[in-house]
Amino acid sequence: MKIVGIAGSMNSNNSTTKQAVAIVLDAAKAAGADIEMIHLADWSLPIYDDREDATTYPEIVHRFVQKISEADGLVIGSPEYHGTITGALKNAIDFLEGRHLRDKQVALIGVAGGSMGATNTVNTLQLIMRNLHAWPLPASPSIPSAYNAFTPEGKLKDERLQARMEALGQQLVQFVQMMNRETEKQPQ
């Protein structure tokens, strides 16, 4: 089972979103999944322009789409910018179609600089994932005051929130396994 994480932050240094996605991915790995991180700050995706011939996009776009298509499940995290997801994450998602995400289980995370959390971000991601025929998990934790939420080792200072994030990774693996069993039962 392959779980791919997407950190929707363009912060290449000390990204709290990348740290949050890593916590969920590590828990998924401990539950038996192979994991991979896509940190958008490290991927030079061009601006999506809805061109007629998608084959003319650079190779990095095709690699991104392939990695998402081949994943059994996803972890998607975004910082909350002006009440919603980052432009970089929205741009990356725009390269995907429903066929790339159909029936994939997706764990969603919001990361906020303020004390209120990133509820709008996870709600937006829920809407986008449902529109692309994915299955967002019911739990979508949000990390408030992220600039001060992590230890130097990358764990959350709030032990209950750390446990919720780890449980999210474990649940993602369980939901993917359950979906795979259901798919195997269906007549071909």
N, C-alpha and C positions, 0 to 999 in steps of 0.2 A: 504494500500500500504506500502510495506516494502522497505526501502532504506538502503543498507549496505555500509559503507565506509571502505576502506582499506588504512591505512597509511603504506606505504612501507619503513618506516625508522626503523632502529634498535636502534635509540637513545631513550632510556627510559626516559631521563630527558630533558625537554624543546624541544621536537621535533617540529620543525617548520612545518614539513609535517603534523603531527597530528593536529596542530593548523589550518592549511589550510583546511584539510579535514573537520575539525569540523565546520568551517565557512559555507561550502557548505551544510553539513548535517543539521546544525541549520536552514538554509534557507529552506531546503526541509521540515523540521519539521514544520516550520511556514506556509508552503504551504499545510500542511495536511498529511505528510508522517510519518510513524513510522520509527525511525532511530536506527541504531546500528553501533558502531565503532569497527573495528578490527585493532588494532595497532600491527603490526608484532613483535615489541619488546616484547610484552606480550604473544606471541604465540610461543611455542617451536616446530615449525614444523621441522621435520627431512629433510635431503637432499632428494630430489626426485631422485629415482634411477630406474624408469621405470620397476618395478618388475612385473612379470607376474600376480601375485595375489594381486591386490590392497587392498583386505580385510586384508592383513597382516600389513598394515601401522598402526601406533598408533591411538588411538581414536581421538586425536586432529586433525588429518588430515581429518577424516570422519566428524567431527564437522565443520571444515572449509569449506569443500566441500558442506555440507548440508546447511550452512548459505548462501553461495553464490547461490546455486541452488534455495533456497526458496525466495531469494530477487527478487523484481520486477525491481529494478534498482540498480546501483552501483556508488559510487564515489571512484576513485582510484587515489591516490597521491603518488609521489615518489620524493625523492631528486635526483638531477642529480649527479651521481658518474661517473667520467671519461667519460662524454659525453652521458650517458644513465641511465637506471633505475638501482636500487639497485639489487644486487644478491639475497637478501632476497625476494624481490617482485617477481623477475623472478622465483625463486624456488617455491614460493607459487602458482603462476599462473600455473606452470607446473603440479600441482596436478589437475587442471581443464581441462575439455574436452569441445568440442563445445556444447555438449548437456546440459552442466551446464550454459552456457552463451547465448545460442541461443536466438536471438531477444531481449536480455536485453539492455536497454538504459544505457549508461555509461558516466559519467562525469569524465574527466581526468584533472589532475593538475600536474604541474611540479614545483619544488622548487629548487632554486639554491643559492649557496653561493656567486657566482660572479654576476657582474652587467649585464651580458648578458642574464640572464634568463635560463630556462631549456627547450628550444625548442626541442632539440634532445630527451629528455625524453618523452615529450608529443607525439612527432612523433613516437617514438618506441612503446608507449602504444597504439597509434592509430592502428599501424600495427598488434600488438598482438591481440587486441580486434576484429579487422576485421577478422583475421584468426580463431578466436574462435566463429565467427558468431554473435558477439554482435554489437550493434549500438552505436559507440562513438558519442557524441554530437559534433557539429561543433566547438563550443567555447571550447578551452583548455587553460585556463590561466596559466601563468608562473609567479612565484614570484622571482624576482631577489634580490640579497643581503638579503636573508631571515634572516640571523643572526641579522639584524637591521630593519626588516620590520614590526614587530609586537609590539603592545602596551602591557603593563603588563596584560591587560584584555583579550588578545588573538585576538584583532582586528588588521587589517592592518592599518598602519599609512597612507598609500596612500588611500584616500577615494574613488577614482575612481576604484582602484583595489579591494577594499573591496566591492564596489557595483557590480563589475563584478563577483566576487566570489558568492555573494548572488544571483545574477541573474542566475548564473549557477545552483544553488540548486533549484530555482523556475522553471527554464526551464526543469530540469531533471524530476520534478514531472509532469509538463505539457506534456512532451514527453511520459512518462510512461502511463499517463491517455489516451493520444491519441492512443498509441499502444494497450492498453487494449480495447478501444472502437472498434478499427479496428478488433481485434481478435474476439470480441463478434459478429461482423457482419458476419464473415465468416461461411459458412455452416459447420456443424459438420460431 
